[in-house]
Amino acid sequence: MKYPLEGKVPNYANHKSKILPIIILFYALFIFSIPFESLGGEEGGGGAFTITKLIGYAFFVSCILFQPKLCFGKAPKAFLYFIIYLIMYGLMGLFQPESYYSAIMLQGLTIAQMLVLMLISFNLMKNKRVLNIALISLLVSCGFVAIMQLLGITATESLSDRISVLGEDPNIAASVLAIGAVVLIGFIMKESLSTKIKLLLFGLLLPTVLAIIHTGSRGALIALAVGLLVFTLSKGNMKIKLRNTIVVILCFAALVLFSIQNPSNIQRWESTLSEGSLARREFIYPAALNMFAEKPLLGWGPFTNVIELGRIFGENVIDTHNLYLWILTEVGLIGSIPFFWGLWLSVTGAWTAWRRDNFILPLALLATVFTINMTLTWHFRKLFWIVLALALSAASMNASSIDRKNGCGKKRTKVLNLIKIFNLTMGV
């Protein structure tokens, strides 16, 4: 049966399948543990037995044992393009110096694991209940980490009086908290939540923003600001638009107020505005662009790209501090095009969810993550692929499965229901 105005109805088999509680539990614990990734491992979340990795292994095993068809069943088109990138990565890796093989294999295995995580997350988050549980786990975890940081429990001091979390790089810690802050704001703007719950969420948002300020990360602040701006695109009546605008303005005011009270933060912004200082990125970016110009088609090869960039500056290895420059210098245009096309498909997925269902959070998270990757390389990080999975799964959701209450959404639902009743009555 086809209903007018609904267009092509996608297959929601995975969405409607009942997901076992044990898988939901492990997934929620896994998401919750991500901000704590430095615990039990080396700085930056390294090591083979971090808390996040141990929970991740248990989650992966539960998916294989209990519901493999659901968890690994349907892959989005973007997944296939990322696989093509990984294949190009592996082929180009064969032609690199043998001394680099261990690093190339380690990075390749990490990307492969991230793609599996994206595939599982894509299939699970098409379920509204799992999606909400995952997002709540993340926002609670980020709020908890932020509060502990402000209390000095998990705070660790780095260079230039910057405060980080659990020994993590301040920029990475701040970026994780920025994603948590965007999720918090998305829940605060939900009409279905009571005022008490929204006040509780505001109570988590303030320390999260303050913790970001303490890290001194300029990139995370800009990424959070970009994510905030996306929320102004939310549809609805004038009351809803005005409320969303007020929330965004209040968040911007908090960012400015907290920033000007932090001497280290002010000093870093002053050096940026007056001297153009970007923590050496002002030198790294042009060098990486020159490298890409030298080998635009195939790039320098996996791991060789960061070795060559380090050689330019007289060091062993230097990160490009920009995901897009990393991919371009690593595999050139031949390997970059499928990777970037996969990113573009995630954008179209988030855009579809916004235009069709007024589900704005995936688009806001994508904007935040893409901005983060202007100053960091996050394709080895779990949250990067989880956000991509969320954007892709949002486009596959049934319009009625998204928890929203706005003028546009309710009118559309009423019209569709009337059409369905009419069709059933006429025996269509």
C-alpha positions as CSV (number, residue, x, y, z in Angstrom):
1,M,0.0,0.0,0.0
2,K,1.4,3.4,-0.9
3,Y,0.2,6.7,0.7
4,P,0.4,10.0,-1.1
5,L,2.9,12.6,0.2
6,E,4.9,9.9,2.0
7,G,7.1,9.1,-1.0
8,K,9.2,6.0,-1.1
9,V,8.8,4.1,2.2
10,P,12.2,2.7,3.3
11,N,12.7,-0.7,4.9
12,Y,12.4,-0.4,8.7
13,A,13.0,-4.0,9.5
14,N,16.0,-3.3,11.7
15,H,14.2,-0.4,13.3
16,K,11.2,-2.5,14.3
17,S,13.2,-5.5,15.5
18,K,13.3,-5.8,19.2
19,I,16.9,-5.1,20.5
20,L,17.9,-7.3,23.4
21,P,18.4,-5.5,26.8
22,I,22.0,-6.9,27.1
23,I,23.0,-5.2,23.9
24,I,21.4,-1.9,24.9
25,L,23.1,-2.1,28.3
26,F,26.6,-2.7,26.8
27,Y,26.1,0.0,24.2
28,A,25.0,2.5,26.9
29,L,28.0,1.6,29.1
30,F,30.3,1.9,26.1
31,I,29.0,5.4,25.2
32,F,29.2,6.4,28.8
33,S,32.9,5.3,29.1
34,I,34.2,7.3,26.1
35,P,34.9,10.5,28.0
36,F,36.9,8.4,30.5
37,E,39.0,6.8,27.7
38,S,42.3,7.8,29.3
39,L,41.7,5.7,32.4
40,G,43.7,2.5,32.5
41,G,45.8,3.3,29.5
42,E,48.4,5.7,28.1
43,E,47.8,9.4,27.7
44,G,45.3,10.1,24.9
45,G,43.4,6.9,25.4
46,G,46.1,4.5,24.3
47,G,46.8,1.1,25.5
48,A,45.2,-2.2,24.8
49,F,43.1,-2.5,27.9
50,T,41.4,0.9,28.6
51,I,38.0,0.8,30.3
52,T,36.4,1.9,27.0
53,K,38.1,-0.8,25.0
54,L,37.2,-3.6,27.5
55,I,33.5,-2.5,27.5
56,G,33.7,-2.2,23.7
57,Y,35.0,-5.8,23.4
58,A,32.2,-7.1,25.6
59,F,29.7,-5.1,23.5
60,F,31.1,-6.4,20.3
61,V,30.9,-10.0,21.5
62,S,27.3,-9.6,22.7
63,C,26.4,-8.3,19.2
64,I,27.9,-11.4,17.6
65,L,26.4,-13.9,20.0
66,F,22.9,-12.5,20.4
67,Q,21.8,-10.4,17.4
68,P,24.4,-10.5,14.6
69,K,21.8,-10.0,11.8
70,L,20.4,-6.9,13.4
71,C,23.7,-5.3,14.5
72,F,25.6,-6.1,11.3
73,G,22.7,-6.4,8.9
74,K,22.2,-3.3,6.9
75,A,25.1,-1.0,5.9
76,P,24.6,2.6,4.8
77,K,26.0,3.7,1.4
78,A,28.6,5.8,3.2
79,F,30.0,2.7,4.9
80,L,30.8,1.3,1.4
81,Y,32.7,4.4,0.5
82,F,34.7,4.3,3.7
83,I,35.5,0.7,2.9
84,I,36.9,1.8,-0.5
85,Y,39.0,4.4,1.3
86,L,40.3,1.7,3.6
87,I,41.2,-0.6,0.7
88,M,43.1,2.3,-1.0
89,Y,44.8,2.8,2.3
90,G,45.9,-0.8,2.4
91,L,47.1,-0.9,-1.2
92,M,49.1,2.3,-0.8
93,G,50.5,1.0,2.5
94,L,52.1,-1.9,0.7
95,F,54.4,0.5,-1.2
96,Q,55.7,2.2,1.9
97,P,59.1,1.5,3.7
98,E,59.0,-1.8,5.6
99,S,59.9,0.0,8.8
100,Y,56.5,1.7,8.7
101,Y,54.5,-1.5,8.3
102,S,53.7,-1.9,12.0
103,A,52.4,1.7,12.3
104,I,50.4,1.4,9.0
105,M,48.9,-1.9,10.1
106,L,47.9,-0.5,13.5
107,Q,46.3,2.6,12.0
108,G,44.5,0.4,9.4
109,L,43.2,-1.9,12.1
110,T,42.0,1.0,14.1
111,I,40.0,2.4,11.1
112,A,38.6,-1.0,10.5
113,Q,37.4,-1.2,14.1
114,M,35.9,2.3,13.8
115,L,34.0,1.2,10.7
116,V,32.5,-1.8,12.5
117,L,31.5,0.5,15.3
118,M,29.8,2.8,12.8
119,L,27.9,-0.1,11.2
120,I,26.7,-1.4,14.6
121,S,25.7,2.1,15.8
122,F,23.9,2.8,12.5
123,N,21.7,-0.3,13.0
124,L,21.1,0.3,16.7
125,M,20.4,4.0,16.6
126,K,17.6,3.6,14.1
127,N,15.7,2.4,17.2
128,K,14.4,5.5,19.0
129,R,14.8,3.9,22.5
130,V,18.4,3.0,21.9
131,L,19.1,6.4,20.3
132,N,17.8,8.2,23.4
133,I,19.6,5.9,25.8
134,A,22.9,6.4,23.9
135,L,22.6,10.2,23.9
136,I,21.6,10.3,27.6
137,S,24.6,8.1,28.5
138,L,26.9,10.5,26.6
139,L,25.5,13.8,28.1
140,V,25.5,12.3,31.7
141,S,29.0,11.1,31.3
142,C,30.3,14.4,29.9
143,G,28.5,16.3,32.7
144,F,29.9,14.0,35.3
145,V,33.5,14.3,33.9
146,A,33.1,18.1,33.8
147,I,31.9,18.3,37.4
148,M,34.8,16.1,38.6
149,Q,37.2,18.2,36.7
150,L,35.9,21.4,38.3
151,L,36.2,19.8,41.7
152,G,39.8,18.8,40.9
153,I,39.2,15.1,41.1
154,T,40.0,14.3,37.5
155,A,41.8,17.6,36.6
156,T,45.3,17.4,35.3
157,E,47.4,20.5,34.6
158,S,49.2,20.8,31.2
159,L,51.4,23.5,29.7
160,S,50.4,27.2,30.0
161,D,48.1,26.5,33.0
162,R,45.6,24.6,30.8
163,I,43.5,22.1,32.7
164,S,42.7,18.8,31.1
165,V,40.9,15.6,32.1
166,L,42.5,12.4,33.2
167,G,45.8,13.3,31.5
168,E,44.2,13.6,28.1
169,D,45.3,16.3,25.6
170,P,43.3,19.4,26.5
171,N,42.0,19.9,23.0
172,I,40.7,16.4,22.8
173,A,39.1,16.6,26.2
174,A,37.5,19.9,25.4
175,S,36.2,18.5,22.0
176,V,34.6,15.5,23.7
177,L,32.9,17.9,26.2
178,A,31.8,20.1,23.4
179,I,29.9,17.2,21.8
180,G,28.3,16.5,25.1
181,A,27.3,20.1,25.5
182,V,25.6,20.0,22.0
183,V,23.7,16.9,23.0
184,L,22.6,18.6,26.2
185,I,21.4,21.6,24.3
186,G,19.5,19.3,22.0
187,F,17.6,17.7,24.9
188,I,17.0,21.1,26.5
189,M,15.2,22.2,23.3
190,K,12.9,19.2,23.3
191,E,9.3,20.2,23.8
192,S,8.4,16.8,25.4
193,L,10.6,17.3,28.4
194,S,9.3,18.8,31.6
195,T,10.7,22.1,33.1
196,K,12.3,20.2,36.0
197,I,14.3,17.9,33.7
198,K,15.4,20.9,31.6
199,L,16.6,22.7,34.7
200,L,18.6,19.6,35.6
201,L,20.1,19.5,32.1
202,F,21.0,23.2,32.5
203,G,22.7,22.2,35.7
204,L,24.9,19.8,33.7
205,L,25.4,22.2,30.8
206,L,27.0,25.0,32.9
207,P,29.8,22.9,34.4
208,T,30.4,21.3,31.0
209,V,30.9,24.7,29.3
210,L,33.0,25.9,32.2
211,A,35.2,22.8,32.0
212,I,35.7,23.4,28.2
213,I,36.8,27.0,29.1
214,H,39.4,25.7,31.6
215,T,41.0,23.5,29.0
216,G,41.9,26.7,27.0
217,S,40.9,25.0,23.7
218,R,40.0,27.6,21.1
219,G,39.0,25.0,18.6
220,A,36.5,23.3,20.9
221,L,34.9,26.7,21.7
222,I,34.5,27.5,18.0
223,A,33.1,24.0,17.3
224,L,30.6,24.4,20.2
225,A,29.6,27.8,18.8
226,V,29.1,26.4,15.3
227,G,26.9,23.6,16.8
228,L,24.9,26.2,18.7
229,L,24.2,28.2,15.5
230,V,22.7,25.1,13.8
231,F,20.0,25.0,16.5
232,T,18.6,28.3,15.2
233,L,17.5,26.4,12.1
234,S,14.9,24.4,14.0
235,K,11.4,24.6,12.5
236,G,8.2,25.3,14.3
237,N,5.9,28.2,15.3
238,M,7.2,31.6,16.5
239,K,7.2,30.5,20.1
240,I,9.5,27.6,19.5
241,K,11.8,29.6,17.3
242,L,12.0,32.4,19.9
243,R,12.7,29.9,22.7
244,N,15.5,28.2,20.7
245,T,17.0,31.6,19.9
246,I,17.0,32.6,23.6
247,V,18.7,29.3,24.5
248,V,21.4,29.9,21.9
249,I,21.9,33.5,23.1
250,L,22.2,32.3,26.7
251,C,24.8,29.7,25.8
252,F,26.8,32.2,23.8
253,A,26.6,34.6,26.7
254,A,27.9,31.9,29.1
255,L,30.8,31.1,26.7
256,V,31.8,34.7,26.6
257,L,31.4,35.3,30.3
258,F,33.4,32.2,31.3
259,S,36.1,32.9,28.8
260,I,36.9,36.5,29.9
261,Q,37.3,35.2,33.5
262,N,40.0,32.8,32.5
263,P,43.4,34.5,32.2
264,S,45.0,31.6,30.2
265,N,42.1,31.6,27.7
266,I,42.3,35.4,27.2
267,Q,46.1,35.1,26.6
268,R,45.6,32.4,24.0
269,W,42.9,34.4,22.2
270,E,45.0,37.6,22.3
271,S,48.0,35.8,20.7
272,T,45.7,34.4,18.0
273,L,44.1,37.8,17.2
274,S,47.2,39.9,17.5
275,E,50.0,37.6,16.3
276,G,48.1,35.0,14.3
277,S,49.3,32.3,16.6
278,L,47.6,28.9,16.2
279,A,50.0,26.7,18.2
280,R,52.1,26.1,15.1
281,R,49.2,25.2,12.9
282,E,49.8,28.4,11.0
283,F,53.0,26.7,9.7
284,I,51.8,23.1,9.6
285,Y,48.8,23.8,7.3
286,P,50.7,25.5,4.5
287,A,53.4,22.8,4.7
288,A,50.7,20.1,4.4
289,L,49.0,21.9,1.5
290,N,52.4,22.0,-0.3
291,M,52.8,18.3,0.3
292,F,49.4,17.6,-1.2
293,A,50.3,19.9,-4.2
294,E,53.5,17.8,-4.8
295,K,51.6,14.4,-4.9
296,P,47.9,15.2,-5.5
297,L,46.7,11.9,-6.9
298,L,48.2,9.2,-4.7
299,G,49.5,11.3,-1.8
300,W,52.5,10.3,0.3
301,G,51.1,7.1,1.6
302,P,49.9,5.9,5.0
303,F,52.1,7.1,7.9
304,T,54.7,8.4,5.4
305,N,52.6,11.6,5.2
306,V,53.2,12.5,8.9
307,I,56.8,11.3,8.7
308,E,57.4,13.7,5.8
309,L,55.6,16.5,7.5
310,G,57.8,15.9,10.6
311,R,60.9,16.0,8.4
312,I,60.0,19.4,7.1
313,F,60.1,20.8,10.7
314,G,63.1,18.7,11.8
315,E,61.0,16.3,13.9
316,N,60.2,12.6,13.7
317,V,56.4,12.8,13.2
318,I,54.0,15.7,13.1
319,D,50.2,15.4,13.0
320,T,48.5,17.6,10.3
321,H,46.1,18.8,13.0
322,N,43.4,18.8,10.4
323,L,41.6,15.6,9.3
324,Y,41.0,16.8,5.7
325,L,44.7,17.6,5.2
326,W,45.7,14.3,6.8
327,I,43.5,12.3,4.3
328,L,44.7,14.4,1.3
329,T,48.3,14.0,2.1
330,E,47.9,10.3,3.0
331,V,46.0,8.8,0.0
332,G,45.7,11.8,-2.3
333,L,42.6,12.5,-4.4
334,I,42.1,8.8,-5.4
335,G,41.7,7.7,-1.7
336,S,40.2,11.0,-0.4
337,I,37.2,11.2,-2.8
338,P,35.5,8.1,-1.4
339,F,36.3,9.2,2.2
340,F,34.9,12.7,1.6
341,W,31.9,11.3,-0.2
342,G,31.1,9.2,2.8
343,L,31.2,12.4,4.9
344,W,28.9,14.1,2.4
345,L,26.4,11.3,2.6
346,S,26.3,11.7,6.4
347,V,25.5,15.4,5.8
348,T,22.7,14.5,3.5
349,G,21.4,12.1,6.0
350,A,21.3,14.7,8.8
351,W,19.8,17.2,6.3
352,T,17.0,14.8,5.5
353,A,16.2,14.2,9.1
354,W,16.0,18.0,9.7
355,R,13.9,18.8,6.6
356,R,11.6,15.8,7.0
357,D,11.2,15.5,10.7
358,N,12.8,18.7,12.2
359,F,15.3,16.4,14.0
360,I,18.1,19.0,14.2
361,L,20.5,17.3,16.6
362,P,22.3,15.2,14.0
363,L,23.0,18.2,11.9
364,A,24.3,20.2,14.9
365,L,26.6,17.3,16.0
366,L,28.0,16.9,12.5
367,A,28.7,20.7,12.3
368,T,30.5,20.4,15.7
369,V,32.5,17.3,14.7
370,F,33.5,18.7,11.3
371,T,34.7,21.9,12.9
372,I,36.7,20.0,15.5
373,N,38.4,18.2,12.7
374,M,39.6,21.5,11.3
375,T,42.2,21.6,14.1
376,L,42.4,17.9,15.1
377,T,42.5,14.5,13.3
378,W,39.6,12.5,14.8
379,H,39.2,9.6,12.3
380,F,40.8,7.4,14.9
381,R,38.3,8.5,17.6
382,K,35.1,6.6,18.4
383,L,32.9,9.7,18.8
384,F,33.6,10.8,15.2
385,W,32.2,7.6,13.8
386,I,29.3,7.4,16.2
387,V,28.2,10.9,15.2
388,L,28.4,9.9,11.5
389,A,26.3,6.8,12.3
390,L,23.8,8.9,14.1
391,A,23.5,11.2,11.1
392,L,23.1,8.3,8.7
393,S,20.6,6.4,10.9
394,A,18.5,9.6,11.4
395,A,17.7,9.6,7.7
396,S,16.5,6.0,7.9
397,M,14.2,6.5,10.8
398,N,10.5,6.4,10.4
399,A,9.3,10.0,10.7
400,S,6.9,9.0,13.5
401,S,9.7,7.4,15.5
402,I,11.4,10.6,16.4
403,D,10.4,12.1,19.6
404,R,9.5,15.7,18.7
405,K,6.6,18.1,19.4
406,N,6.6,21.1,17.1
407,G,4.0,22.8,14.9
408,C,5.4,21.5,11.6
409,G,5.8,17.9,12.9
410,K,2.3,17.7,14.4
411,K,0.6,19.1,11.2
412,R,2.5,16.7,9.0
413,T,1.5,13.8,11.3
414,K,-2.2,14.8,11.3
415,V,-2.2,15.1,7.5
416,L,-0.6,11.7,7.0
417,N,-3.0,10.1,9.4
418,L,-6.0,11.5,7.6
419,I,-4.6,10.3,4.3
420,K,-4.1,6.8,5.7
421,I,-7.7,6.7,7.2
422,F,-9.1,7.8,3.8
423,N,-7.1,5.2,1.9
424,L,-8.2,2.4,4.3
425,T,-11.8,3.6,4.1
426,M,-11.8,3.5,0.3
427,G,-10.2,0.1,0.3
428,V,-6.9,1.2,-1.3
